[in-house]
Amino acid sequence: MILHVDMDAFYASVEQRDRPELRGRPVIVGGTPEGRGVVAAASYEARQFGIHSAMPAITARRLCPQAVCLPVRMRHYAAISAQIREIFQRYTPTIEPLSLDEAFLDVAGTEKLFGSACDVARQIQATIREELNLAASVGVAPNKFVAKIASDLRKPQGFVYVPPDGVAAFLEPLGIERLWGVGKVSQQVLHKLGVRTIGQLRQMDVSILRDHFGKQGDHLWDLAHGRDERRVVPDHLAKSISHETTFAQDVGDLAVLRACLLDLTEQVARRLRRQKLSGRTIQLKIRFANFRTITRAHSLPAPTNVTQTLWETAAELLAANLSAATPPVRLLGMGVSGFDNRGPQQGSLFADEDTERHSRLDVVRDAIREKFGESALGRGARLTDQEKSSGGPSE
């Protein structure tokens, strides 16, 4: 059985925890009172007004003028994420982080120590609440796909268990938008075919799906039948490390996309350094509103885990593949592969001094934060005002 643990409104919940006077009030993290930037997170009280992540801050303020707007404290959230990961490690070493606030856990073989998968999930959920005063939702299921859907069904503080023989019954009544890869355009196509639930899609002939979605049709067919053979892969065993985000509404603003890409790059860089990994190939994934997905990559002369180097390459890939003519973006992802773990290598006689400086900053910063906490040290970054106000770390 696999667990998917997903923190509830993570950034906003942390702010409400740290400032009790904000509990029960609509809280927006990201952007500024002047309306610059985008929403990085919204409390459940704010979501009732239609506010969601990646929404322009000025729109969020118009929807809910009484909302409390707070700046992003990425280093603080990362420190709390490390505490959550430490709780996971008490129960299993097989952890695959997806972002700062969610992860897959494989608890096979832990029954004699901690009980069933449901017992472990309940214990993790309770420990996060007791030690960190934060809420997490958990899905327990035979595979990643079903576990992730389960964790999202009864938020906040949700708990959903799907037994192996109950996958079909669990999926059938759910809307097709629950399937990974089904966006607005795909929904429209399926609706025209008379398909609105996963159960109805299961009854279709796979050839019809292939006619309308190509190879993606087989993928949808497998998911509708609850099939997902992917294993939980810890960072140190992965062939690549990546993060991606699916926007609640399609995003066409390049500045917003740059800000989100910066956040993704920061998270990937942290995971690389934590596992002592360096990668040569930087990958960018973009899924447009029309469901067309592109993947672009660039290989560097030497492997790296330097945040600045990764960010500059990822930003160039983004700029090269977006223009005013391209449709809005539904999903954005960034990853690093091509790991080289041969240990210390001879440096170039003419090494880039700026890159070396950023590398030293990363090493010193990580060491000091490990000992004194995430907020102990920061560095100035040459970011645009949009990036600073939209959730990109200012380090």
Buried (B, 14 or more C-beta within 10 A) or exposed (E): BBBBBBBBBBBBBBBBBEEEEBEEBBBBBBBBEEBBBBBBBBBBBBBEBEBBBBBBBBBBBEBBEEBBBBBBBBBBBBBBBBEBBEBBEEBBEBBBBBBBBBBBBBBEEBEEEBBBBBBBBBBBBEBBEEEBEBBBBBBBBBBBBBBBBBBBBEBBEBBBBBEEEBBEEBBBEBEBEBBEBBBBBBBEBBEEBEBBBBBBBBEBEBEBBBEBBEEBBEBBBBBBBBEBEEEBBBBBEBEBBBBBBBBBBBBBBBBBBBBBBBBBBBBBBBBBBBBEBBBBBBBBBBBBBBBEBEEBBBBBEBBBBBBBBBBBBBBBBBEEEBEEEBBBBBBBBBBBBBBEEEEEEEEEEEEEEEBEEBBEBBEEBBEEBEEEEBEEBEBEBEBEEBBBBBBBBBB
